[in-house]
């Protein structure tokens, strides 16, 4: 029996109107000048200005940095560090989906850490170079997908390796995560569906991944149950606060659960974002059914349990996921998103370099990953 370590310590404030508690937590960590890290969409719908007003109303100076791409690149991080230093900030408040939440962590990292970002790559043991002198962060998600608000990693595409790179450390955890479902009602249906499928994928891949983490398994199962109950409702009835809240819980739980590990779907999805700029949640939705089919021979009991959470007559977990994807109105093929057979060689090579498949319940070769892309075309 091996010795393992389990941890999920972030303070989480949940509920309609929870954003009003932001000031309490900024003050708790000694914040007096906040850099609000977001993207142009968060600015456009007025959430960034609302957060800024809340802070300034409590005499906390705030500045908005919104130069974060949908799939963050290292230039976004460097620009954010410049903005942080120019404003004299001492706390980061990250607002939005996974991209600004991830970028906020890496901006915080680079304000105090001088090595090139590639040195911190989790796949090469880069966490050893990350120390605790990282400025405090508060996270406010406006989507229900990545769960980055409670995660200890940031994902960024680097020039040095040309791929989405995971930078991981407990020191990158937010000091508080503010989960206010009212902030997610502005998400259009297709974004709700795609981000929700991301949460579902995190929970499912964590649950079936290699390793022993009973708390992560339990959290993943509850996250899947919440997805089964709320994802369609939140997509079709966007003003349903209970459904929105249920999906925020599922997303948060998925990110807690995947400290156990992810799987081949994420290895397939990451190059689709870095090479083809595909939305990460959509990439997961397009690849997950084929990966589940691939894993059936080694994880049939767990996958059967997942399938049973959905009120359906599908005969396999993969078929249930396809049916759910259709009900949500998401595309069903990679080809529909411009991916061609000629892309597979490069994509599968990048996918094999990605560490996520190493915890897949069934070992993957580069040939297997290419076959999974073809099955998803």
SVG drawing of the C-alpha trace seen along z (x, -y; Angstrom):
<svg xmlns="http://www.w3.org/2000/svg" viewBox="-36 -55 51 60">
<polyline fill="none" stroke="black" stroke-width="0.4" points="0.0,0.0 1.5,-3.3 1.6,-6.6 -0.4,-9.4 -1.2,-13.0 -4.7,-14.5 -5.5,-18.2 -8.2,-20.7 -8.0,-23.7 -9.4,-26.8 -12.0,-29.0 -15.1,-28.9 -18.0,-31.4 -21.0,-30.2 -24.5,-31.6 -26.5,-34.2 -25.0,-37.6 -21.7,-36.1 -19.7,-38.6 -20.6,-41.2 -18.3,-39.3 -15.3,-40.0 -14.1,-42.9 -14.0,-40.8 -11.6,-38.4 -9.4,-41.0 -9.0,-42.7 -8.4,-39.4 -5.3,-38.8 -4.1,-42.4 -5.0,-43.6 -5.1,-47.4 -4.5,-47.7 -6.1,-45.0 -5.3,-44.1 -8.5,-42.7 -7.5,-40.1 -10.2,-39.3 -10.9,-39.1 -12.7,-41.5 -15.9,-39.5 -16.1,-40.1 -15.6,-43.8 -18.2,-43.8 -21.0,-42.3 -20.2,-44.8 -18.9,-42.3 -15.4,-43.8 -16.8,-47.3 -19.1,-45.8 -16.2,-44.1 -14.1,-47.3 -16.9,-49.3 -17.3,-46.9 -13.6,-47.2 -13.4,-51.0 -16.5,-51.4 -14.5,-49.9 -11.5,-52.2 -9.5,-49.4 -7.8,-50.8 -8.5,-48.7 -7.2,-48.5 -8.6,-46.3 -6.2,-44.2 -8.2,-42.4 -5.6,-41.4 -6.1,-37.6 -6.8,-35.4 -9.4,-32.6 -6.5,-30.2 -3.8,-32.1 -0.3,-32.5 2.8,-33.6 2.6,-37.2 -0.7,-37.6 1.2,-36.6 4.1,-39.0 1.7,-41.9 -0.2,-41.2 3.0,-41.3 3.8,-44.7 0.3,-45.9 0.6,-44.5 3.9,-46.3 2.8,-49.6 -0.2,-49.8 1.7,-48.8 -0.9,-46.0 -0.6,-43.7 -3.5,-41.4 -4.9,-39.8 -8.7,-39.4 -9.2,-37.1 -12.7,-37.3 -14.0,-35.2 -13.7,-31.7 -10.7,-29.4 -8.5,-31.6 -8.3,-34.7 -8.3,-32.5 -5.3,-30.6 -3.6,-33.7 -4.1,-35.4 -2.2,-32.5 0.7,-32.7 0.8,-36.5 1.1,-36.1 3.8,-33.5 5.9,-35.7 5.7,-38.8 8.1,-37.0 9.7,-34.2 12.3,-35.0 12.8,-31.7 11.3,-31.2 7.8,-29.8 9.0,-26.6 11.1,-25.8 7.9,-25.5 6.3,-22.8 4.7,-20.3 5.5,-17.5 9.2,-18.0 9.0,-18.6 8.8,-22.4 6.8,-22.6 10.1,-22.2 11.0,-25.8 7.8,-27.4 8.0,-28.9 5.4,-30.4 6.3,-34.1 3.4,-34.5 1.0,-37.4 -2.5,-36.5 -5.2,-35.8 -9.0,-35.9 -10.9,-34.1 -14.4,-34.9 -15.6,-32.5 -18.2,-33.7 -18.5,-30.3 -19.1,-26.8 -16.5,-24.6 -12.8,-24.6 -13.0,-24.9 -9.8,-26.9 -11.1,-29.0 -10.1,-26.2 -7.3,-24.6 -3.6,-24.8 -2.6,-25.0 -2.5,-27.4 -2.4,-26.4 -0.6,-28.5 0.7,-27.9 4.4,-28.5 6.7,-29.4 9.4,-27.1 7.4,-23.9 4.5,-25.0 1.9,-23.3 -0.5,-23.9 1.7,-23.6 0.4,-22.9 2.2,-24.9 1.2,-23.4 1.8,-24.2 -0.2,-24.4 1.2,-27.9 -0.9,-28.9 -4.2,-28.2 -6.5,-31.2 -6.9,-32.5 -10.7,-32.5 -13.0,-31.6 -16.3,-33.5 -18.9,-31.4 -21.9,-33.6 -24.3,-31.9 -25.8,-35.2 -22.6,-36.1 -23.1,-33.1 -26.6,-34.0 -25.1,-36.1 -23.4,-33.0 -25.1,-32.1 -26.5,-28.5 -23.6,-27.2 -21.0,-28.5 -23.0,-27.1 -23.1,-23.7 -19.4,-23.6 -18.1,-24.8 -20.5,-22.4 -19.1,-19.5 -15.7,-20.6 -16.9,-20.2 -18.4,-16.8 -15.1,-15.7 -13.1,-16.7 -15.3,-14.7 -15.5,-11.7 -11.8,-11.5 -10.8,-12.1 -13.1,-9.3 -11.8,-6.7 -8.1,-7.8 -5.3,-5.7 -4.5,-6.2 -6.0,-6.0 -7.8,-9.0 -11.2,-8.1 -12.1,-11.7 -11.5,-12.8 -13.6,-9.8 -16.5,-10.8 -16.3,-14.4 -16.1,-13.4 -19.2,-11.3 -21.2,-14.1 -20.0,-16.5 -21.3,-14.0 -24.6,-13.8 -24.9,-17.6 -24.0,-17.7 -26.7,-15.0 -29.3,-17.1 -28.4,-20.6 -26.4,-20.9 -29.4,-20.6 -31.5,-22.9 -28.8,-25.6 -28.3,-25.4 -32.0,-25.7 -33.1,-27.9 -30.2,-30.3 -32.0,-32.3 -32.5,-29.3 -30.2,-30.2 -30.5,-26.8 -29.3,-25.1 -26.6,-27.7 -25.5,-27.2 -25.5,-23.4 -23.2,-23.7 -20.9,-26.0 -20.6,-23.4 -20.0,-20.7 -17.2,-22.7 -15.6,-23.5 -15.8,-19.8 -14.3,-18.7 -11.2,-20.8 -10.8,-19.5 -11.3,-15.9 -8.8,-16.1 -5.9,-16.5 -6.1,-12.7 -5.4,-12.9 -7.1,-13.3 -7.0,-11.2 -6.6,-10.8 -9.4,-13.2 -7.5,-16.1 -4.4,-15.1 -6.5,-15.2 -8.2,-18.4 -5.1,-20.5 -3.6,-20.5 -7.0,-21.3 -6.8,-24.5 -3.1,-25.4 -3.0,-24.4 -6.5,-25.1 -7.7,-27.6 -10.7,-25.4 -12.7,-26.2 -11.4,-23.7 -14.8,-22.6 -16.0,-22.0 -12.8,-20.0 -13.5,-17.8 -17.1,-17.3 -16.0,-16.2 -13.3,-13.8 -14.8,-12.3 -17.2,-9.7 -14.4,-8.0 -12.1,-8.0 -14.8,-6.5 -15.3,-3.8 -11.5,-3.2 -11.5,-2.8 -14.5,-0.5 -12.4,2.6 -10.6,1.6 -13.1,-0.7 -16.4,0.8 -17.7,0.9 -17.0,-2.8 -18.3,-3.9 -21.5,-1.9 -22.0,-3.8 -21.5,-7.1 -24.0,-6.1 -26.6,-5.2 -26.5,-8.8 -28.2,-9.9 -31.9,-9.1 -31.4,-7.4 -31.7,-4.1 -28.3,-4.4 -26.5,-1.0 -23.0,-2.5 -21.5,-5.5 -20.0,-6.7 -23.4,-6.6 -25.0,-8.5 -22.4,-11.2 -23.1,-11.4 -26.8,-11.7 -26.2,-14.4 -24.0,-16.3 -26.8,-16.2 -29.4,-17.3 -27.2,-20.3 -27.0,-21.3 -23.2,-20.9 -21.4,-19.8 -20.8,-16.1 -17.6,-15.9 -14.1,-17.4 -14.6,-17.7 -17.5,-20.2 -14.9,-22.4 -12.5,-22.3 -10.3,-19.4 -9.1,-17.2 -7.5,-13.8 -4.3,-15.5 -4.1,-17.3 -4.0,-14.1 -0.3,-13.2 0.7,-16.6 -2.1,-16.7 -1.5,-13.1 2.2,-13.8 1.4,-16.9 -1.2,-14.9 1.3,-12.2 3.6,-14.9 0.8,-16.0 1.1,-14.4 -2.7,-14.0 -2.9,-10.6 -0.4,-9.1 -3.2,-8.7 -5.7,-7.4 -6.9,-4.0 -5.8,-2.4 -2.3,-3.1 -2.1,-5.2 0.4,-5.1 0.7,-7.9 -1.0,-5.4 -3.9,-5.1 -4.3,-8.8 -4.3,-9.2 -7.1,-6.5 -9.1,-8.4 -8.8,-11.6 -10.0,-9.6 -12.9,-8.2 -13.9,-11.7 -13.7,-13.1"/>
</svg>
